[in-house]
Amino acid sequence: MSSAPVVPNAAARSRGGQGTDPLVAEYLARRPKSVALHKEATGYFAAEGATHFTRVRSPFRPYVERAQGSRKWDVDGNEYIDYVMGHGALVLGHGHPAVVEAVQRQAAAGLHFGDNHPLELAWASRIRRLMPAAERVRFFACGQEANLMAFRLARAFTGRRRILRFDKNYHGWADGLAAPGAAGTLAEGVTVIPANDPEAVERLLATGEFALVMIEAGGGYLSGRIPTNPEFYRALPELCRKHGTLFLLDEVVTGFRESASGWQAVLGIRPDLTALGKATSGGLPSGVLIGRADVMALFSPATPPARLVSHGGTWNAVPLTCAAGIAACDLYLDGEPQRVLAERAAQFRHDGNLMLERIGVSGRLYARSVAHIYLGPIEGDPADDTAVPTPDLAKLVNPAAAPAHRRLDLHLLHRGVASMRGEALIFSAAHTEADVAATVAALEDSLLAMRDEGTLPD
């Protein structure tokens, strides 16, 4: 089993050419067990053998069998510095001892009681301590469920039907949350507009038709690939209060990542409702809706039947998840994990952007603890690597650049770095300075190889 990711030198870089792609051929040759598993998977899973749209890759993503800290290993023994981090859930990295011990202890005591238990109170108390907006807490199986319940709760509370949300924001795949026009979806009562235009928001809210305004915290497309002006976030709570509309901040990605108290603490705002997920339970499946006591009171059986919101869910506050959540939230309290991952991400952006300039590749690493990769002309402030490299949103999410990102994803995997589709790297508190240096080297070698084979965008 290899002890470190492999970063080939220039002579060993894969190059395109006639017939079989040398990069793909070598990638497959080093992963015979993954090849066999992928062949079997295509007989089960319709999405080219994958179980999540981000894992659909050609020829395939490796099949991973274990992970620890910042690393994971596939079934063939190949090691990767991991920047997928459970789709952002693993703020603490893989297998943090405190979370593992809590899960093991609770598994022996009981996986599921089907009843009230002390752990749900202990977990809720920690969430409230971290996020003071949590006057009341409601548990779900995932963050998408929390977002969907916010729709129903807001409609019951306000007596209105319409929902306002923003283009290029991701809240889930369900009806009303998916991208406008997505196949098979119905989005009656949902209006989608561009962000950063408070006047447009006020015009719509002034109609008195909207029950809820929802927005992805940290910016659109995984916490900041698409920029959202901080002042726009700060304007939304007041606009909603003025027009009797509830305001939901979707912190499924940013909760306990941007700070111990989330994006709302960074901006100094207090949403009516907040959706959490991913990191809240230290990596186990969970969703949480927190918010105002008067709004959440509609769950109470004392509520008149016409306004009562009924909520079931076999996996709501399951003891195993609660135990993991308690352990994780205890570690979030002092802000140390957030400080470390922010430093590692800043180091990667700084060193990586110097590398891009040195090798003459037009691109930019930007944003915050989720570092986004942009390949294209730089039209923003080159000194600010938290800001977007261009104000042109069509360039930030450019379908023409997708093949280059897919190619970069494969090159990075081949060099022992697992990214989010060659588009982003999600940092955790387990990443080290050595991880960052190895990742920048792998990125450099990948981009030089792509230049050699002609797969970098013009």
Secondary structure, DSSP 8 states (H G I E B T S, - for coil): --SS-----GGG-----SSS-HHHHHHHHT-HHHHHHHHHHTTT-TBTTBSSGGG--SS----EEEEEBTEEEETT--EEEESSGGGGT-TT-BT-HHHHHHHHHHHHH-S--SS--HHHHHHHHHHHHH-TT-SEEEEESSHHHHHHHHHHHHHHHHS--EEEEETT----SSTTTS-TT-TT---TTEEEE-SS-HHHHHHHHTTT-EEEEEEETTSIIIIISB---HHHHHHHHHHHHHTT-EEEEE-TTTTTTTSTTHHHHHHT---SEEEEEGGGGTTSS-EEEEE-HHHHGGGSTTS-TTT------TTTT-HHHHHHHHHHHHHHTTSHHHHHHHHHHHHHHHHHHHHHHHHT--EEEEESSEEEEEES---S-TT-TTS-S-S-HHHHT-GGGHHHHHHHHHHHHHTTEE-BTTTEEE--TT--HHHHHHHHHHHHHHHHHHHHHT-S--
